[in-house]
Amino acid sequence: MKQKFASLFLVSAAMLLCLNHPCTAENSTELYNKGRESFRAGNMADAESYFKQSVAANQYYCLAHYGLGRVYLSSRGKINDSIIHLKKSVHLDQSFGKGYFYLGMAQLFSGDHIGALHSFEKAYSTDSTLTESLYNMGVIHEYLLKDYRAFTYYRAYFKAIGKKKETEF
């Protein structure tokens, strides 16, 4: 009886291992990559589906939340959903400059100028290639009637893009 139980246990364990084997289901990175390709092709419905599956496969995957946030940002009716997922992406990876940049864009579209300002500042401080953050900070300061602050950010933006052109051959 003990041998029968032990062999039944081993068969059950083997079946569970096969069902959970990485080859039986796509992982979150594969799903994210499919979502990214759909996004680039302009197929937002498929992109959203793949990014949702990626989040379901791994809720701690920064890029899955980022992708979903980008899809929702592209459909203006889902700005709040975009903010939720972009905030999650930067919470999971606090050095993810692009996540902060698009979070700033979503916050700007939602009317949260101060939140957007902080997100753009964080985007640029974590990734200095995101020079558009400087321009957007200038826009926000101009909107807030802080003309001199706006001027300093515009000047920093034009200086930064001038350096980019100098380094490009």
Number of C-alpha atoms within 10 A of each C-alpha: 5 7 8 9 10 11 11 12 12 12 12 12 12 12 12 11 11 12 12 11 10 10 9 9 12 13 15 23 17 13 22 28 18 18 28 25 15 19 22 11 11 12 14 20 12 17 26 23 17 26 30 21 19 28 24 14 17 15 15 17 19 22 26 32 28 29 28 29 29 27 25 23 23 14 11 13 10 14 22 17 17 28 23 17 24 31 23 23 26 23 15 16 15 16 15 19 23 21 30 29 27 24 32 30 25 29 23 20 15 15 11 13 20 16 17 26 24 16 27 30 20 22 29 19 14 16 17 14 15 18 19 19 28 25 21 23 27 25 21 21 21 16 12 13 11 13 15 12 17 22 17 15 22 19 14 16 21 15 12 18 14 11 11 13 9 9 8 6 5
